[in-house]
Amino acid sequence: VEFQSKRQTSASLFRLAIAGLGKIGTDADRQTLVAIANDTEQNAVLRITAAYSIAGTLAQPELEIAEQLAATNSMADHLIAALLASPQPSDQNRDRSLAVITKLVNSKHATVQAIAYEALAKWNPTAVLEFGQQARDHFHFQVRNAYANSLNQLIENHVDELASFLNDPHPQIRVQVREWLLTASKTEELLPSVISAMQSAIVSDHWRMQEQAMHIAVALDQKQVAVDIIELLKSQRNEVIATSGWALRRLAVPDTLPQILEYCEGLKVAFEGEKLPYDTMFSINEQVAHLFQMFGQMKYAKSMPLMYRFIRKNQLIRFRVRSSAVWAAGLIYEGDLHGDPKLEEFLLERLNDDAPMPPEDDLVKRMACISLARMESKGTETISSLWKYHGRTKPF
């Protein structure tokens, strides 16, 4: 057992040394690693480690070795061949390199295919797109990412197809495609196509596209889609539920306020009776918190009857929503202490509530402090309450 343990330790150190040598070694060192990777008598793990360590540092692909290894039936050989063929070739070797990578793309091993597609996308995105559905709908996310990357490199003619990847199952791809589209939108000629794709995604039946498209709409301040986003408030997907509230708050379209208030009014009984759907209740809380903040930021006084219902103490309503209502009320009456005569008293009651079953939440109290200050409440009771709360507050 002791001998086997030492052998394992030694092998681990050897792999670590190989990985380090690929990063900081000389050209001669790298050729030594190429030799290790090509040595079919060597341990397969060490060979693959050597290939990985030099794949990103070789000046040119090792096409002769890659061709030989790609001709075998060994998964390890195919993996090493893909890694050694991955560097960008010189102009005179482009056709030969394309032939080797094409063979590896058709390997039966998904990891080999992914490495080959990613390598090809770096220097010949047109060739990647020519694989069409084979790459676009591949089950391996790295292959789909290589295809999307190729679309982005040739985006002038592929905005709509790239936007279809906003619906990709892998979140990393969806977010990356969103960023690519936002970058494309900075080009005057492409902006209309990006906006059109975003609008289509929001009204699509795909929740992934809806979520990402709302982020694009906010980033580009496309207020015209707010009316469509209102329809997404009632989505059954948590991702869309929360994002729709956030997006409407950020877009801040005055004409949407009555509809949004009506929607929130329709939820008050479910909130007060803790009857929100179990699978979506956390996202609905986050969504409504954003919508309440929207009422505050836009100083929508017509929402105050609803704000009062959520400001008052109710242990069935989560603090995130109640504190948002308190914060919103302070913004609605910012600098206007007497605009709603009972609000000051209501907020002081929240601030001074130390009832043990249960005590008022600290976040609600903090928002009450902020709102009282915004309303310019300067009376004796307010000042003494603030000092009392200050004495109990731990510094951050």
ABEGO torsion letter per residue (X at the ends): XAAAAAAAAAAAAAAAAAAAAAAABBAAAAAAAAAAAABAABBAAAAAAAAAAAAAABABBBAAAAAAAAABABAAAAAAAAAAAABBBBAAAAAAAAAAAAAAAABABAAAAAAAAAAAAAABAAAAAAAEAAAAABABAAAAAAAAAAAAAAAAAAAAAAAAAAABABAAAAAAAAAAAAAAAABAAAAAAAAAAAAAAAABABAAAAAAAAAAAAAAGBAAAAAAAAAAAABABAAAAAAAAAAAAAAGBAAAAAAAAAAAAAAAAAAAAGABBAAAAAAAAAAAAAAAAAAAAAGBAAAAAAAAAAABBBAABBAAAAAAAAAAAAAAABGBAAABAAAAAAAAAAAABABAOBBBBAAAAAAAAAAAAAAGBABAAAAAAAAAAAAABBBX
